[in-house]
């Protein structure tokens, strides 16, 4: 029997969390390592579009998309159909042992869609952190150099190397060292907190001066950057910053790696955030939204770079799992068919307008930023730029209690971020933003 469709509206039938969620949370505390956290203990049973239904029957508006993963919506029909069909055929062979067409097709799609019209190659992995680690491996192999340059406020993962690449101590790095060596951090373009009037070109010159002084050109294998920083606070660098850094890399034989794990696949209004200023990376890492909720990641790069790595130097048992591959092909086709890049731009315009109205009423909103359906506000103590992480925590909790899933982020823990599914219906988005506005107003 077909499962009934989920009405795309918010509906609260118990207090949140409800009794069954509380029961499950008690089981969780007895079984799950406490180091694995959750934003709010609402246990989910079903999802469709931009709505999640918890085990108590509450329908929740999802403005987080599982951290930018289900951009095509929960239970996207084409993704569900592809996964079900592939699982009935075969779920695993290990591409390194017995290859299959699905892996090849995903690489073809990535090579065609990622920035630049040069010849490319791709390799598939399981997670964003794996993709980043392999991009660094490739850069070091190609250049014969070891230094990896990253930026303040960066987030690149939780493995040993990617913890070293990530800027924030708690909760990502604290007491997990020693970390991988030859990682160097330089200043990011952060318009809200940079000196007033600093341009993107000036911020890039500041970063380049640090690289040349602290690392040395001959020691730098790559510069790794999120075109819009995610966990660090949805920091959008000033115009001109990315092109200037990329140009310096090209001039000095340093590989420019774009970490588009959170920004990729239509999230920012372009297929990739680099597209906004025409930046073409040497290597690009992708994951999250690529496979509609299934685990899949990739490194895509210039053919001459990817071909440089010796046979057997890249891979992994589960990388490019066939079920995840067909999910990716279906997800990418859905983005194309529904023009979800354009949808993201429209969503961003709505959120930006509502955020501006909220800021006019609340002096605790210090900055509004983002692009497309990747929007955020930075909360500060009124009349200052002092971060207010406590307000962010309270607002997120209030939204969850009202049935709207929102997220916080930022180096200071004071940024509210929205990453709704790109298929969210206008009325549902309006309702969710209304709940958020009420939660912010209660802070005054």
N, C-alpha and C positions, 0 to 999 in steps of 0.2 A: 504494500500500500504506500502511495506517495506521502511524504511528510508534508503537512500543511505549511503554507508559506507564513512567514513572520510579518505581521503588520509593521510598517515602518513608522512607528510612533513610540513615544515613551509611555510606559505604563507601570506604575508602582502599586503593588498589592500587599506588600509587607513593609515593615521598617527595614532599613538596609544597614548592615547585612541581615538577612532573614534567618529563620530558625535552621533550615537545612544548610545554609552557608556556614552558620556557626558550628553546626555538628561537624561539617567537613573540616573546618578550621581547627577544631580540637583534634581530629585525626591527623591533620597535617603536622601539628606541633609534636605529635608523638612519632611521626614517621619521616618527616622531611628535614634535612639539615637547615638550621635557622639562618645560615649564611645566604640561602636563596630567599630573597624577599619578595613581597608583593605590595603594590601600592595600596590596595584596599581588599579586604577578604570577601569579595563577591565571587562565588564559584559559578562558572558558566556551563550551561548545558547545550545551548544551541546558538547559532548566529546566522544572520542573513543581511546582506546589504550593509547598512551602518547601524544595525541593531543587534545587541546581544541579549539573550534571555538567560537569566540565572536559574539555579536549581530550585528557587522558590517561586518561579513564574514571573519575576519582574523583568520588564523590557527596558533595556538601558541604551542610551545613545552613546555610541562609541566615537569619541573625538580623538582617539589615539591610534587606531588601526594596528594595535599590537606593536607599537613603535614603528609606524610607517611600513608595515608589512602587507596588510590586506588592502592595498590601494584599489584593487578591483572589486572590493567588497567581500564580506564574509560569504562563504559558500557560493562564490561566483559560478553560475551554471556551466560555463565552458570549462572551468578548472575542475569542478566536481566530475563532470562527464569524462574528462581526459584521465583523471586520477583513477577513477573506477575502472575504466577500460584497461589502462596499463597494468594496474594491480592484478587484474585477472589474467594477464598474459605472462609477465614475469616482473619481479620486484627488484632483482639484483643479480648481476653476474660479476661485478667489478670490471669497469671499463678497461683497466690495465691487463685483465686476463682475457675476457671475451667481450669485445666492443659491440656497440649497437648504434643505430642511426640517430636515436633521440639526443644523445650527447652531441653528435656532430651538428644536428639541426640547431641546437641552442647556441653553439659556438658560431654558426653561420649568422644567426639572428643578432648576436652581440656584435660581431664584426661589422655588420651592416648598420646597426643603430647607434653605436657609440661615436663620440665626436671624431671628425677627421675622415677624409676620403682615401687615406693611404691603405695599403695592404696590411691586414691585421691577423693575429692568431689569438685564440682564447684557451684557457684551461679552467676546469670547473672544480669547485670545492664545496664544503658543507656550510661554512659560516663566514661572516664578514671578517672575523679575526683571522681565520685561515687564509682568506684572500689577501689580506694585508701582509701577513707573514710571507706569503709566496711572492707578492710583488717586491718586497724588500730582498728576498732571495734572488730574484731575477735581476734586480738593479745591481746588487753586489757582484753577481756573476758576470754581468755584461761589462761593468765599468772597472772591475778589479779593485774597487774602493770599498771602504767599510762604513763611512759615516752616513748616518740617516738624520736628516733635518726635519723636525716637526715643530709645531707651534703652540704657544700658550693657549690654554682652554681646549686643546684637542682631545678627542676620544677616538681610539682605534681598536679597542677590544680588551679582553681580560686574560689572555694567555700571557706567558712570561714576556715575550718580545712586545706584544701589543700593550701590556701594562707599562712597559718602559716608554712606549710611544704616547701613552695617555697622560694628560697633565694632572688630573685631579687625584689627590691622595685618598680621601674618604669618599666612597667606600672601595674604590677600585684598586689602590696600591698599598694601602696601609698594612705594614708588617708582612708583606708577601715577597719582599726582596731576598737576595740580591737580584737585580734586574739585568737584562741583556745590555752589554756595553755598546759604545760607539753610537749613542743616541744624543742628539743636541737639540735644545729647544730655543726658539727665537720668538720675537714679538709678533703677534697677530694684529691685523687691522681690526680694531674694535671701535667703530665710530662713536658709540655712546661714552666710552671711557678713555679714548685717545685725547690728546691735546686738541682743544677746539680748533676747527678748521684744517686739521691734518688731512691731506688728500690721500688717495690710494697710492699714488706714485711715491709720496713721501713715506708712507708706511712701508712700502716695498723696499725703498732705499734703506730704511732703518733695519729691516730684516736682513737684507743682503749684506749690510755692513757687519752685522752680528755673525753671519755665516762666514764671511771672509776672515773675520778676526778670530772667531772661536773655533772654527772647524778647519778652514783652509780649503780653497777650491779643489786642490789635488786630492783631498781626503774625502770629499763628499760624493757618495754614490747617488743619492736621491734627495729630493725635497718632497715630502708627503703632506698633503693638505686636504681638508674637507672644504670644498668650494663655499659651502655654508656650514658652519660648525653645528653639530647636532647636540650631543649631550653637554657640550660646553656652553650652551645658551642660545642656540639659533643665531649665532653671530654672522651677520652678512658683511663681508669686508667692503670697504669703500671702493667705488668704481675705479678701475685701473690697477688695483692691487694684484689681482690674479694674473692679468696679462704681463705685468712688469716682472713678477716672480718667474713666470714661465719663460719669458724672454731671457732673463739672466741664466736660467738653467740651460737653455739651448745654446747660449753663447759660451758656456763653460763645461759642456759635456756632462752635466748633471741631469739625471732623469727626473722629470716632473711627473709625480704620481698623484692623481686625483682620487681621493677616497669618496666615492659617490654611493656608499652603502645606504645612507639614509636619504640622500637627495635625489637618487636616480629614479628612473622610470616614471616620468611625468609629474613627480611630486611638486616641483617648483614652477610648473607652467611650461617648462621645456622638457624634452626627454631626459636631459641631464643638465645639472646646474651650470656646468662649464659652458654650455651653449649660449648662455645669456650674454657673455662677452667674447664669444668666439674662441675660447681657449681650447686648444687641442693637446691633451696630455699624452705623454709617451706611454704610460700605463694607466689603466683605470680599474678600480675595484668596485664590484657590485654585489648585491645580495638582497636582503629584505624584500622589497616589492616585486622582485623578479619572478617569483614562483607562486604568488598568490597564497602564501601561508605555508608552503612546503619548504624544507631547508635546502637552499642552493645558493652558491656564491661563485664568483668568477674573477679572474684577472684577464683583461683584454689589453693587448698592446701592439705596438709596431711589429710587423712580422720579423724584421731583422733582429729585434731584441728578444722576442719570444723564441725564435729559432736558435738563439745562441746557447740556450741551456741544453746540456747533454741529455741524451735519451735516458729516461728513468729518474731524472732530477726533479720532476714534478709529479704529483699524483696523491693518491690516498684511497683507502678501501671503498669508502662510500661516496667519494666525490663524483658528482654528476650522476647520481642515482636516477634510474630511468623514470620512476614515478615523479620525482621532482622535476625532471627535464620536461615531461609532457605538461606538467603544471605550468612551467615557465612559458612554454610555447603557447599554451592557451591564455595565459595571463597577458603576454605581449600582444597576442591577437586581439584580446578584449580592449587593451589600451588603444590599439590602432583603430578598431572598428568604432569605438565610442568616443574617440578623440579626447582621451582623459587628460592630455596636456592642457587643452583648452578648458576642460572642466575645472582643472586645478586653478587656472587663472581666475575664473569666475568665482570660485570658492574663496580665493584669497582676497578678491575685491570686497566681497560681502564681509568677511572677517575683519579686514582692515577698516572698513567703515564703522563697524560695530565697536571695534577696539578704540578707535578715535573718539567715539561718543563716550565710551567708558572712561577714557583718560580725562576728558573734559570735566567729568564729574568726580574724579578721584585723583588727588595729587600724589597718591602712592604708586601710580603707574608712571615710571620714569621714562620708559622707552617702548616703542612699538616697532617691531621689525619682522622681516621674513620675506618670503617670495612664494607666490602661488599658495598651495594648500599646506604650507609649512610656515606657520605664523606664531609669534610669541610676543609677550609683554614682560618687561623686566620691572619687578616690584622693588621699591625703595622706600625708606622712611621719608615722609612728606617734607619737602623743602631741602632735601639732600640727595646725594647719589649713593648713600649708604645702603647696601643690600638688605632686604627684609625677607629672609627665608622663612620666618615663622608665618608671615602672612601668606606666602605661597603654599605652605603646608595646610593651613586652615582652609584656604579657598579650594584646593584640590579635594580635601576631605568633604567639604560642604557640597561640592558638585557630585561626588560619588554618592553621598547620602541622598541626594535628590535624583539619582539615576542618570548622571552624565559622567562618562569616563574622560577625565583630563589628566595631563601629566605635568610634572615640573622638571626642571633641569637647570644647568648653569653651574659654573665654577663656584658660585656663591649660594647655589640652591634657591635662588630667588626669581627664577624665570618660569612663567606659565607658558606651555607650548600646546598647540593644537595641530593634529595630523589626521584630520578626518579621512575616511575612505573617499576616493574621488567620485564615487557613485552616490554620495549622500544626497537625499532629496532636499530641496530648498526649505520646506516646512520643518523638516527634522533639524537641519542646521540652525534655523531660526530659533527653534525651541531650546536647543542646546546652548546657544549663545545667550539666550534669555536667562537660563539657569546660572550661567557663569556671571552674567551682569549682576544678578541678585546676590550671588555669593561675594562678589567684590564690593557691592554697596554695603553689605553687612559689616565690612571691615572698617567703615568710616566711623 
